[in-house]
Amino acid sequence: MDKLEANEGGANTFGAQNRAACDNYQCMRDGENYQKPTAQTRAQVGANLKERKCAGLDRFFAGEQTPDTSGQTYRVAFQDHQQLRQN
């Protein structure tokens, strides 16, 4: 991981070696809570976007700034999004 971060040898940040190092780091960091990311289909991404809009999360991501995820209105919208995903 150190070699990749130092960009020694012109590391390809999207290459298999970097992905494996990142997966390993996240696995060690998260322990038993680690879930390997899975690829989503175009339809799944579209459905998730629709759910985010229905829950009102899209209004928090307008513009350049990161939303205040600790605010009550964001947490309510995020909880609505989670419920939509479970149904």
SENUGU-433978 format. One record per residue (C-alpha): residue number from 0; residue in one letter; x, y, z. Coordinates in nm, 2 decimals, padded with zeros to 4 digits. Layout:
<nutor><num>NUM</num><residuo>a</residuo><px>X</px><py>Y</py><pz>Z</pz></nutor>
...
END
This chain:
<nutor><num>0</num><residuo>m</residuo><px>00.00</px><py>00.00</py><pz>00.00</pz></nutor>
<nutor><num>1</num><residuo>d</residuo><px>00.29</px><py>00.24</py><pz>00.08</pz></nutor>
<nutor><num>2</num><residuo>k</residuo><px>00.44</px><py>00.19</py><pz>-00.27</pz></nutor>
<nutor><num>3</num><residuo>l</residuo><px>00.10</px><py>00.26</py><pz>-00.43</pz></nutor>
<nutor><num>4</num><residuo>e</residuo><px>00.05</px><py>00.58</py><pz>-00.22</pz></nutor>
<nutor><num>5</num><residuo>a</residuo><px>00.40</px><py>00.70</py><pz>-00.31</pz></nutor>
<nutor><num>6</num><residuo>n</residuo><px>00.31</px><py>00.63</py><pz>-00.67</pz></nutor>
<nutor><num>7</num><residuo>e</residuo><px>00.63</px><py>00.44</py><pz>-00.72</pz></nutor>
<nutor><num>8</num><residuo>g</residuo><px>00.67</px><py>00.30</py><pz>-01.07</pz></nutor>
<nutor><num>9</num><residuo>g</residuo><px>00.38</px><py>00.51</py><pz>-01.20</pz></nutor>
<nutor><num>10</num><residuo>a</residuo><px>00.11</px><py>00.30</py><pz>-01.02</pz></nutor>
<nutor><num>11</num><residuo>n</residuo><px>-00.22</px><py>00.27</py><pz>-01.20</pz></nutor>
<nutor><num>12</num><residuo>t</residuo><px>-00.47</px><py>00.38</py><pz>-00.93</pz></nutor>
<nutor><num>13</num><residuo>f</residuo><px>-00.74</px><py>00.18</py><pz>-01.11</pz></nutor>
<nutor><num>14</num><residuo>g</residuo><px>-00.53</px><py>-00.13</py><pz>-01.15</pz></nutor>
<nutor><num>15</num><residuo>a</residuo><px>-00.58</px><py>-00.47</py><pz>-01.00</pz></nutor>
<nutor><num>16</num><residuo>q</residuo><px>-00.29</px><py>-00.43</py><pz>-00.76</pz></nutor>
<nutor><num>17</num><residuo>n</residuo><px>-00.43</px><py>-00.10</py><pz>-00.61</pz></nutor>
<nutor><num>18</num><residuo>r</residuo><px>-00.78</px><py>-00.24</py><pz>-00.59</pz></nutor>
<nutor><num>19</num><residuo>a</residuo><px>-00.65</px><py>-00.55</py><pz>-00.40</pz></nutor>
<nutor><num>20</num><residuo>a</residuo><px>-00.45</px><py>-00.33</py><pz>-00.16</pz></nutor>
<nutor><num>21</num><residuo>c</residuo><px>-00.76</px><py>-00.11</py><pz>-00.10</pz></nutor>
<nutor><num>22</num><residuo>d</residuo><px>-00.98</px><py>-00.41</py><pz>-00.04</pz></nutor>
<nutor><num>23</num><residuo>n</residuo><px>-00.72</px><py>-00.56</py><pz>00.20</pz></nutor>
<nutor><num>24</num><residuo>y</residuo><px>-00.69</px><py>-00.23</py><pz>00.39</pz></nutor>
<nutor><num>25</num><residuo>q</residuo><px>-01.07</px><py>-00.19</py><pz>00.42</pz></nutor>
<nutor><num>26</num><residuo>c</residuo><px>-01.10</px><py>-00.55</py><pz>00.54</pz></nutor>
<nutor><num>27</num><residuo>m</residuo><px>-00.85</px><py>-00.50</py><pz>00.81</pz></nutor>
<nutor><num>28</num><residuo>r</residuo><px>-01.00</px><py>-00.16</py><pz>00.91</pz></nutor>
<nutor><num>29</num><residuo>d</residuo><px>-01.36</px><py>-00.28</py><pz>00.92</pz></nutor>
<nutor><num>30</num><residuo>g</residuo><px>-01.30</px><py>-00.63</py><pz>01.06</pz></nutor>
<nutor><num>31</num><residuo>e</residuo><px>-01.61</px><py>-00.84</py><pz>01.07</pz></nutor>
<nutor><num>32</num><residuo>n</residuo><px>-01.82</px><py>-00.55</py><pz>00.94</pz></nutor>
<nutor><num>33</num><residuo>y</residuo><px>-01.63</px><py>-00.55</py><pz>00.61</pz></nutor>
<nutor><num>34</num><residuo>q</residuo><px>-01.84</px><py>-00.61</py><pz>00.30</pz></nutor>
<nutor><num>35</num><residuo>k</residuo><px>-01.66</px><py>-00.64</py><pz>-00.03</pz></nutor>
<nutor><num>36</num><residuo>p</residuo><px>-01.81</px><py>-00.40</py><pz>-00.28</pz></nutor>
<nutor><num>37</num><residuo>t</residuo><px>-02.02</px><py>-00.55</py><pz>-00.56</pz></nutor>
<nutor><num>38</num><residuo>a</residuo><px>-02.08</px><py>-00.41</py><pz>-00.90</pz></nutor>
<nutor><num>39</num><residuo>q</residuo><px>-02.43</px><py>-00.29</py><pz>-00.97</pz></nutor>
<nutor><num>40</num><residuo>t</residuo><px>-02.62</px><py>-00.32</py><pz>-01.29</pz></nutor>
<nutor><num>41</num><residuo>r</residuo><px>-02.74</px><py>00.00</py><pz>-01.47</pz></nutor>
<nutor><num>42</num><residuo>a</residuo><px>-03.09</px><py>-00.08</py><pz>-01.36</pz></nutor>
<nutor><num>43</num><residuo>q</residuo><px>-02.99</px><py>-00.11</py><pz>-01.00</pz></nutor>
<nutor><num>44</num><residuo>v</residuo><px>-02.80</px><py>00.22</py><pz>-01.01</pz></nutor>
<nutor><num>45</num><residuo>g</residuo><px>-03.11</px><py>00.38</py><pz>-01.17</pz></nutor>
<nutor><num>46</num><residuo>a</residuo><px>-03.34</px><py>00.23</py><pz>-00.90</pz></nutor>
<nutor><num>47</num><residuo>n</residuo><px>-03.11</px><py>00.36</py><pz>-00.62</pz></nutor>
<nutor><num>48</num><residuo>l</residuo><px>-03.11</px><py>00.71</py><pz>-00.77</pz></nutor>
<nutor><num>49</num><residuo>k</residuo><px>-03.49</px><py>00.71</py><pz>-00.79</pz></nutor>
<nutor><num>50</num><residuo>e</residuo><px>-03.51</px><py>00.60</py><pz>-00.43</pz></nutor>
<nutor><num>51</num><residuo>r</residuo><px>-03.27</px><py>00.87</py><pz>-00.33</pz></nutor>
<nutor><num>52</num><residuo>k</residuo><px>-03.48</px><py>01.13</py><pz>-00.51</pz></nutor>
<nutor><num>53</num><residuo>c</residuo><px>-03.80</px><py>01.00</py><pz>-00.35</pz></nutor>
<nutor><num>54</num><residuo>a</residuo><px>-03.65</px><py>01.02</py><pz>-00.01</pz></nutor>
<nutor><num>55</num><residuo>g</residuo><px>-03.53</px><py>01.38</py><pz>-00.08</pz></nutor>
<nutor><num>56</num><residuo>l</residuo><px>-03.16</px><py>01.31</py><pz>-00.05</pz></nutor>
<nutor><num>57</num><residuo>d</residuo><px>-03.09</px><py>01.47</py><pz>-00.39</pz></nutor>
<nutor><num>58</num><residuo>r</residuo><px>-03.15</px><py>01.82</py><pz>-00.24</pz></nutor>
<nutor><num>59</num><residuo>f</residuo><px>-02.86</px><py>01.77</py><pz>00.00</pz></nutor>
<nutor><num>60</num><residuo>f</residuo><px>-02.61</px><py>01.71</py><pz>-00.28</pz></nutor>
<nutor><num>61</num><residuo>a</residuo><px>-02.68</px><py>02.02</py><pz>-00.49</pz></nutor>
<nutor><num>62</num><residuo>g</residuo><px>-02.37</px><py>02.23</py><pz>-00.54</pz></nutor>
<nutor><num>63</num><residuo>e</residuo><px>-02.01</px><py>02.18</py><pz>-00.45</pz></nutor>
<nutor><num>64</num><residuo>q</residuo><px>-02.04</px><py>02.14</py><pz>-00.07</pz></nutor>
<nutor><num>65</num><residuo>t</residuo><px>-02.07</px><py>01.81</py><pz>00.12</pz></nutor>
<nutor><num>66</num><residuo>p</residuo><px>-02.40</px><py>01.80</py><pz>00.31</pz></nutor>
<nutor><num>67</num><residuo>d</residuo><px>-02.42</px><py>01.81</py><pz>00.69</pz></nutor>
<nutor><num>68</num><residuo>t</residuo><px>-02.49</px><py>01.44</py><pz>00.75</pz></nutor>
<nutor><num>69</num><residuo>s</residuo><px>-02.54</px><py>01.50</py><pz>01.12</pz></nutor>
<nutor><num>70</num><residuo>g</residuo><px>-02.83</px><py>01.73</py><pz>01.07</pz></nutor>
<nutor><num>71</num><residuo>q</residuo><px>-03.18</px><py>01.62</py><pz>01.16</pz></nutor>
<nutor><num>72</num><residuo>t</residuo><px>-03.34</px><py>01.68</py><pz>00.82</pz></nutor>
<nutor><num>73</num><residuo>y</residuo><px>-03.06</px><py>01.48</py><pz>00.64</pz></nutor>
<nutor><num>74</num><residuo>r</residuo><px>-03.09</px><py>01.19</py><pz>00.89</pz></nutor>
<nutor><num>75</num><residuo>v</residuo><px>-03.47</px><py>01.17</py><pz>00.84</pz></nutor>
<nutor><num>76</num><residuo>a</residuo><px>-03.42</px><py>01.17</py><pz>00.46</pz></nutor>
<nutor><num>77</num><residuo>f</residuo><px>-03.15</px><py>00.91</py><pz>00.49</pz></nutor>
<nutor><num>78</num><residuo>q</residuo><px>-03.37</px><py>00.69</py><pz>00.71</pz></nutor>
<nutor><num>79</num><residuo>d</residuo><px>-03.65</px><py>00.72</py><pz>00.45</pz></nutor>
<nutor><num>80</num><residuo>h</residuo><px>-03.40</px><py>00.61</py><pz>00.18</pz></nutor>
<nutor><num>81</num><residuo>q</residuo><px>-03.30</px><py>00.31</py><pz>00.39</pz></nutor>
<nutor><num>82</num><residuo>q</residuo><px>-03.67</px><py>00.21</py><pz>00.43</pz></nutor>
<nutor><num>83</num><residuo>l</residuo><px>-03.73</px><py>00.25</py><pz>00.05</pz></nutor>
<nutor><num>84</num><residuo>r</residuo><px>-03.43</px><py>00.02</py><pz>-00.02</pz></nutor>
<nutor><num>85</num><residuo>q</residuo><px>-03.56</px><py>-00.25</py><pz>00.21</pz></nutor>
<nutor><num>86</num><residuo>n</residuo><px>-03.90</px><py>-00.26</py><pz>00.04</pz></nutor>
END
